[in-house]
């Protein structure tokens, strides 16, 4: 269970530019440990040109409609506390969460009990703290397996079927 591919994705806009912050924090570590970095940015992200200039080794994907393909093939994901956490959970991929704002810190799902490492408000985090959290997760197979088990317990993979069954059961009563 070696870490070989990571994904960095902070939504369509990434207002705090956490993408760049994460890359500054972990890119040398990834390069030294043969870990490929995929970065997905959205339409509103303003720093795409800087990313490839500073970090030539990354794979930059702009505004994909198929984020699930990249999630599925990742070993660890960096994201914010929004909807993407449900997608990463459905694929049982350990994720490190940085909240974009105070409101995101109140989201109930992206918590340790559900299989996430939630670092809280990302603007307050040092690059060294991000790197140490990430490198510890890379080397700690037991922790990643534990996270996967917690993510699996959320049972998100068949959510549509489950919702339809609940509706049909309610109608039949």
N, C-alpha and C positions, 0 to 999 in steps of 0.2 A: 504494500500500500504506500508506495513512494509518491511524493507530490511532484508532478511533472507539468501540470497546466493550471494556471490560475486565471481568474477573470476579475476584472475591475469594471464595475458599471454603476454609475450614480444617476441614472435617469436621463431625461431629455435635456436638462439644463445644467445640472450640477452647480448650483449657485455659489457654493463655497470652494469650488475647484478641488474637491477631494481626490479626483482622479490624479491630478498632478502631485498632490501631497502624498498619496500612496506610492506613486512611482518614485518620488524622491526618497521615500522611506525604505522601499524593498527592492528596487531594481538591481543594485549591486549584489545583494544576497541571492536573488534569482539567477543572475548571470553566473555567479560562482557555483551555484548548485544545479545548474542545467534545468531550470524551471522556466517554461515558456509563459509569457505574459500576453494575454488577450485583453484588449481594452475596447469596450463598447461605449460610444458616446451618442447622444441624441441630437436632434435638429437644432436645439437651442444652445448647444455647447460651443463656446467661442474660442477655445484654445487648441483645436485639432492641429493646427500648423506647428505650434510650439511642441506638442507631444512628440511628433515624429522627428523633429529637429533635435530635441534633447535626448530622446530615448529611441535610437534607431533600431534597437533589438525587439521592440514591441510589435505586436500585430494589432493594428488599429482598424476597428470596424465602425463605420459611421452609420447611425440610424438604421439598424437592421430590423426587419420584421420577424426574424427567426432567432430571437434571443435564446429560445429553448435549446437550439442546437449547440450553442456555446456553453450554456449552463450544464447541459448533460455531459459534456466532455471536460469539465473542470474538476479539479481536486479540492480547491478552496476558492471562495468568492468573496470579494469586497463589495459591499453595496450599502445603500442607505436603508432606513426602516420602513420603506413604502411597500408597494405591491410586489416588487421583485422578491422580497423575502418569502412570499407564498410560492413563487416559482422555484426558488432554490430549495425550499423545503419539500416540494413535490418530487424533486429529483434526489432528495436526501444528500445534498452537497453542503458540507460544513461552510458556514459563512461568518465573516467578520463584519459587523454593522457599525457604521458611523452615522449618527443622526445629523440631518442637515439643519434642524432648528429645534426650538424648545417643544413645539407641538409633536414632532416625531419622537421625542423622548417619552411621550405618553402612550405610544402605540403598544398594545398589549402583546402582539405576536412575537416580535423579534427579541425574545428573552432567552436566557440560559435554559429555563425549564423546557423550552420548545426546541432546543438544540443549536442555539446561536451564541456567538460571542458578541455581546453588544457593548461597545466601548463608550456609549453615550454621545454627547455632543462632540462632534469631530473637530470643531474649531479650537478646542482646548487641549488637543492631544499633541504630544511631541512626536517627531519622526522616530526617535529612538524607542518610544513606547510602542508605536505601531509595529516597528521592526521586531521588537522582542516578542510581542504577542503573536505575530505571524510566524517567526522562526520557531517559537515554542510549539505552535500548532503543527508546523511542517514535520518536526522531529518526534511529535508525540502521537504515535499511531493509536494508542489506547484512547486518548482524548478524542481523536477524529472518529473512531468507531463509536464511542459513547454519544457524540453529537449526532451521528447518523441514526443511531437507535432512537434517540429522542425525536429526531425529524420524522422518522418512520411512524412513530406513534401518533403523529398529527393526521395520518391517513388522508392526505390531500390528493393523492393520485387519482382516486375515483370519486372526487367530489361531486361532479355532475350527476353521476349515477346515484350517489347517495342522496342528493337533494331531490332528484326525481322520485326515488323510492319513498322518501319521507312525504312528498306531496301526494303520491298515489296512495300511500297508506292512510293519510289523512282523509282523502276523498272517499276511500272505501269504508271508512268508519262511520 
